[in-house]
Amino acid sequence: MKILENKRLGVVGIIVENRESVPAMNRILSDHAEIIVGRMGLPYREREVSVLALIVDGSTDEIGAMTGKLGKLQGVKVKSALASK
């Protein structure tokens, strides 16, 4: 159980307003695939955005590295919520 002590379970919400950022976003997600448990993405055509939800399980450093890179992409908004345990 010691391995799980530093890991956090959480949800990362992503809104993509700029479709040109999608290839870079997918590369980042692929680079961090080891912490992604599940991914759901839907285009919201009426608002011309895409919405993604990720279930993540990793250290705060791993999750922060991924969300930080995603947040630097033009037209990509990221928010995360992590369980306290």
Secondary structure, 3 states (H helix, E strand, C coil): CHHHHHEEEEEEEEEECCHHHHHHHHHHHHHCHHHEEEEEEEEEHHHCEEEEEEEEEEEHHHHHHHHHHHHCCCCEEEEEEECCC
